[in-house]
Amino acid sequence: MIKIGICDDEQQMRKTLRQILEQVLQLRGTDHQISEYGSGEELTAGISYLDTDILFLDIEMKIMNGIAVKDKICMERLNSKIIFLTSHRDMAIESVGRNVYGFVPKDEM
């Protein structure tokens, strides 16, 4: 089973990404579990993110942005793959680092 987390402060973006992921995973017959988080604080408050295989993180969120979430995850979990989502392409360079496997501009989803 693949465990996926979506962390974005925009509910509609979480819903859209979840629908896309579920369609692809169902077509491939991949057993999966998708969790949604409305903030970096909500994601990191529990321990469930420690066994998440892939995390989709919005870069720009209030209080704890996606880059801060990535830094925390990289200190605690070595194997999570992180894919950043953002409306601000200029922040892509800042988001690069360990465990970062991709960057998706929201306007291209």
N, C-alpha and C positions, 0 to 999 in steps of 0.2 A: 504494500500500500504506500502510495506517495502522499505526504502531508504538505499542504500548501497554506500559507498565510497571506492575507491581503490586508495591508495597513495603509489606509488613506482616510483623510478627514472628510472627503466628499462621498456621501452614501451612494450617489448615482454612479460614481466611478467604480466603487467596490462591486456594485450590482452588475455593471457592464462587464468588468473583468471576470467576475465569477461566471457569468453566462458563457463567455468566450472559452474559458478554461474547461468548464463542464462539457461543452460541446466537443471540444478536441479530445478530452480524456475519455469520454464515452465512445466516440468513434474509434479510438485506439483500444478500447476495452481495458483501460487502466483503472484499477481500483484506487480510489482517492478519497481524501477528506480535505475540505476547504474550510478554513476559519477566517472570519473577518474581524478587523479591529479598526476603531474610529480614531485612534491616536497612538502615538509612540508609547505613551504612558500606559495605555490599556494593554498593548502588546507585551510590554516588558514587566507588567505588574505580576503576572503569573509565571509559571514555569513551563507552560505548554509550548512556548516558542522554542524551547531547547531541543525538542525532538521534531521540529519542522524541517522538511527537506528543502523547500523553496519558499522564499519570502519576496513578495512584491511590495516595495516600500515607496510611498510618496516622499519625495525629497522635501517638499515644503509643507510642513505642518506646524501648528502652534506649539509652543513650549519645547517639546522634544521632536526635532525634525528627523527626517529619514537618515541623515548622515550620522546623527548622534545615536540613533537606534542601531545602525550598522556597526558603529564602534563598540557598543555594548555587546552586541551579539558576537562579534569577532573575538571579544575577550572571553566569552563563556562557551561558545559553540564553534568548533572549527569547520564543520562540514556543511552548514547551511549555505545554500546558493541564494544570492540576493540579486534581484532585478529591480532597478529603480524606475519609477514613473514620475514624470514631471511635466509641467507646462513651461518650464524655464530651461531651455536647452543650454544656456550659459552655465548652469550649475552642474553639467555633466562631468566636467573635469574634477570638480570637488568630490563627486560621488565615487570616483574610481578608488579601488583598494582591494584588500584581501576579501575573498568570498564574493566579489561583485562579478556577475556573469553577464550583465546586460543593462541597457538603458533604453527605455521606451518613451518617446514623447507622447503625451496624452492625446494630442491632436491627430496622431497617426494610428490610434487604436482601432 
